[in-house]
């Protein structure tokens, strides 16, 4: 009788241990996915902010406003700016904008 109780207890403890290991694995995987997502989001957000600041430092907003109002975008500054932004896109390895 005692052997049956011991076997039942051992079986229950083994199942409890297996469930705890499984739950720990699931929680660790979920935690690492959240940490990865957070760090990746922060990295690319910072990269985007820095790129936007760098581009904004070289753009004359008055000229862009004039291009928008007149629809005329054929002068030298326009092409210089387009080349600069293309170089910036290439340098920072930015996908399609």
C-alpha positions as CSV (number, residue, x, y, z in Angstrom):
1,X,0.0,0.0,0.0
2,X,2.8,2.4,0.8
3,X,4.6,1.7,-2.5
4,X,1.4,2.6,-4.4
5,X,1.1,5.9,-2.5
6,X,4.8,6.6,-3.1
7,X,4.5,5.9,-6.8
8,X,1.4,8.1,-7.0
9,X,3.2,10.8,-5.2
10,X,6.3,10.5,-7.3
11,X,4.2,10.6,-10.5
12,X,2.4,13.7,-9.3
13,X,5.6,15.4,-8.4
14,X,7.2,14.5,-11.7
15,X,4.1,15.9,-13.6
16,X,4.3,19.0,-11.4
17,X,8.0,19.4,-12.1
18,X,7.4,18.9,-15.9
19,X,4.6,21.5,-15.8
20,X,6.8,24.0,-14.0
21,X,9.7,23.5,-16.4
22,X,7.3,24.0,-19.4
23,X,5.8,27.1,-17.9
24,X,9.2,28.5,-17.2
25,X,10.2,27.9,-20.7
26,X,7.1,29.6,-22.1
27,X,7.5,32.6,-19.8
28,X,11.3,33.0,-20.7
29,X,10.5,32.8,-24.4
30,X,7.8,35.4,-24.1
31,X,10.0,37.7,-22.0
32,X,12.9,37.5,-24.4
33,X,10.5,38.3,-27.3
34,X,9.2,41.4,-25.6
35,X,12.8,42.5,-24.7
36,X,13.9,42.0,-28.3
37,X,10.9,43.9,-29.7
38,X,11.5,46.8,-27.3
39,X,15.2,47.1,-28.1
40,X,14.7,46.8,-31.8
41,X,11.9,49.4,-31.8
42,X,14.1,51.8,-29.7
43,X,17.1,51.3,-32.1
44,X,15.2,52.0,-35.3
45,X,13.2,54.9,-33.7
46,X,16.5,56.6,-32.7
47,X,18.0,55.9,-36.1
48,X,14.9,57.5,-37.8
49,X,15.1,60.5,-35.4
50,X,18.8,61.1,-36.1
51,X,18.3,60.8,-39.9
52,X,15.3,63.2,-39.8
53,X,17.4,65.7,-37.8
54,X,20.3,65.5,-40.2
55,X,18.0,65.9,-43.2
56,X,16.2,68.8,-41.6
57,X,19.4,70.6,-40.8
58,X,20.1,70.8,-44.6
59,X,16.7,71.6,-45.9
60,X,15.5,75.2,-46.5
61,X,11.9,75.1,-45.6
62,X,11.1,78.3,-47.5
63,X,12.3,76.8,-50.7
64,X,10.2,73.7,-50.1
65,X,7.2,75.9,-49.4
66,X,7.8,77.7,-52.7
67,X,8.1,74.4,-54.6
68,X,4.8,73.4,-53.1
69,X,3.0,76.6,-53.9
70,X,4.4,77.1,-57.4
71,X,4.8,73.6,-58.5
72,X,8.2,74.6,-59.9
73,X,10.9,72.3,-58.9
74,X,13.6,72.6,-61.5
75,X,16.3,74.9,-60.0
76,X,19.8,73.9,-58.8
77,X,18.8,73.7,-55.1
78,X,16.1,71.2,-55.8
79,X,18.5,68.8,-57.5
80,X,21.2,69.3,-54.9
81,X,18.7,68.5,-52.2
82,X,17.5,65.4,-54.1
83,X,21.1,64.2,-54.4
84,X,21.8,64.9,-50.8
85,X,18.8,63.0,-49.6
86,X,19.7,60.1,-51.9
87,X,23.2,60.0,-50.4
88,X,21.7,60.2,-46.9
89,X,19.3,57.3,-47.7
90,X,22.2,55.2,-49.0
91,X,24.6,56.1,-46.1
92,X,22.0,55.2,-43.5
93,X,20.8,52.1,-45.4
94,X,17.2,53.3,-45.4
95,X,14.7,51.4,-47.5
96,X,12.1,53.0,-49.7
97,X,10.8,56.3,-48.4
